Amino acid sequence: MGRADYVGIVSQLLHGEIAAEALCARLLGRLPPGPQRRFLATQAADEARHRVLYTAYLARLGDIVPADDGSAPGSPRHSPGTAIRRPSSSRSMSCSRARR
């Protein structure tokens, strides 16, 4: 595997952690106090820790590749008519935000 492919794969792992962290945060605001909320808070902390580690690792590698939603031609998951589309109301996270 080439370096660019490796950085691309690790970058996608980072973007997955960022998305999971954001989802946990959104769900936390909707749960009443209790064991489910404590579990989700622990999960959110784990996702944040993973984000920090992947960000630092990619900084050592010297690059972060933008998120691949599978819709770009040449993407391993791309096939006409099956591309993943984000709702127009969703906000996407940029690479510059991931580097924080």
C-alpha positions as a Python dict, from the first residue, in 0.01 Angstrom:
ca = {
    (1, 'M'): (0, 0, 0),
    (2, 'G'): (131, 342, -89),
    (3, 'R'): (167, 628, 155),
    (4, 'A'): (-112, 832, -7),
    (5, 'D'): (-354, 539, 20),
    (6, 'Y'): (-256, 482, 383),
    (7, 'V'): (-306, 850, 472),
    (8, 'G'): (-641, 837, 292),
    (9, 'I'): (-757, 537, 494),
    (10, 'V'): (-645, 681, 827),
    (11, 'S'): (-810, 1012, 733),
    (12, 'Q'): (-1141, 833, 677),
    (13, 'L'): (-1108, 676, 1022),
    (14, 'L'): (-1061, 1027, 1164),
    (15, 'H'): (-1371, 1153, 983),
    (16, 'G'): (-1568, 858, 1119),
    (17, 'E'): (-1460, 945, 1473),
    (18, 'I'): (-1560, 1309, 1418),
    (19, 'A'): (-1902, 1202, 1292),
    (20, 'A'): (-1953, 956, 1580),
    (21, 'E'): (-1854, 1222, 1833),
    (22, 'A'): (-2099, 1471, 1682),
    (23, 'L'): (-2379, 1213, 1680),
    (24, 'C'): (-2316, 1123, 2045),
    (25, 'A'): (-2331, 1491, 2138),
    (26, 'R'): (-2662, 1536, 1955),
    (27, 'L'): (-2812, 1227, 2119),
    (28, 'L'): (-2692, 1327, 2466),
    (29, 'G'): (-2909, 1635, 2449),
    (30, 'R'): (-3216, 1418, 2392),
    (31, 'L'): (-3174, 1159, 2666),
    (32, 'P'): (-3302, 1198, 3020),
    (33, 'P'): (-3055, 1143, 3306),
    (34, 'G'): (-2991, 776, 3371),
    (35, 'P'): (-2776, 479, 3271),
    (36, 'Q'): (-2828, 523, 2897),
    (37, 'R'): (-2710, 883, 2916),
    (38, 'R'): (-2404, 783, 3122),
    (39, 'F'): (-2317, 513, 2869),
    (40, 'L'): (-2351, 758, 2580),
    (41, 'A'): (-2138, 1016, 2764),
    (42, 'T'): (-1866, 752, 2801),
    (43, 'Q'): (-1895, 672, 2430),
    (44, 'A'): (-1869, 1041, 2340),
    (45, 'A'): (-1553, 1072, 2551),
    (46, 'D'): (-1406, 768, 2374),
    (47, 'E'): (-1483, 917, 2033),
    (48, 'A'): (-1321, 1247, 2137),
    (49, 'R'): (-1010, 1063, 2253),
    (50, 'H'): (-992, 874, 1923),
    (51, 'R'): (-1033, 1201, 1730),
    (52, 'V'): (-743, 1357, 1919),
    (53, 'L'): (-520, 1056, 1858),
    (54, 'Y'): (-600, 1026, 1486),
    (55, 'T'): (-552, 1400, 1440),
    (56, 'A'): (-211, 1388, 1607),
    (57, 'Y'): (-110, 1081, 1406),
    (58, 'L'): (-214, 1241, 1078),
    (59, 'A'): (-24, 1556, 1176),
    (60, 'R'): (287, 1336, 1211),
    (61, 'L'): (213, 1190, 868),
    (62, 'G'): (181, 1545, 736),
    (63, 'D'): (-161, 1533, 573),
    (64, 'I'): (-535, 1488, 627),
    (65, 'V'): (-749, 1383, 331),
    (66, 'P'): (-1104, 1525, 308),
    (67, 'A'): (-1395, 1297, 396),
    (68, 'D'): (-1495, 1056, 119),
    (69, 'D'): (-1869, 1002, 114),
    (70, 'G'): (-1836, 743, -163),
    (71, 'S'): (-1996, 957, -431),
    (72, 'A'): (-1681, 1065, -615),
    (73, 'P'): (-1594, 880, -937),
    (74, 'G'): (-1308, 644, -860),
    (75, 'S'): (-1421, 597, -501),
    (76, 'P'): (-1421, 228, -404),
    (77, 'R'): (-1787, 254, -301),
    (78, 'H'): (-1901, 454, -604),
    (79, 'S'): (-2145, 300, -843),
    (80, 'P'): (-2389, 507, -1048),
    (81, 'G'): (-2719, 564, -874),
    (82, 'T'): (-2603, 446, -530),
    (83, 'A'): (-2394, 739, -412),
    (84, 'I'): (-2448, 847, -56),
    (85, 'R'): (-2604, 1192, -45),
    (86, 'R'): (-2605, 1416, 260),
    (87, 'P'): (-2925, 1605, 337),
    (88, 'S'): (-2901, 1967, 231),
    (89, 'S'): (-2968, 2077, 589),
    (90, 'S'): (-2664, 1895, 732),
    (91, 'R'): (-2343, 2079, 803),
    (92, 'S'): (-2024, 1909, 689),
    (93, 'M'): (-1699, 1932, 881),
    (94, 'S'): (-1397, 2061, 698),
    (95, 'C'): (-1042, 1934, 724),
    (96, 'S'): (-935, 2258, 891),
    (97, 'R'): (-1180, 2189, 1174),
    (98, 'A'): (-1045, 1834, 1212),
    (99, 'R'): (-694, 1972, 1269),
    (100, 'R'): (-793, 2154, 1589),
}
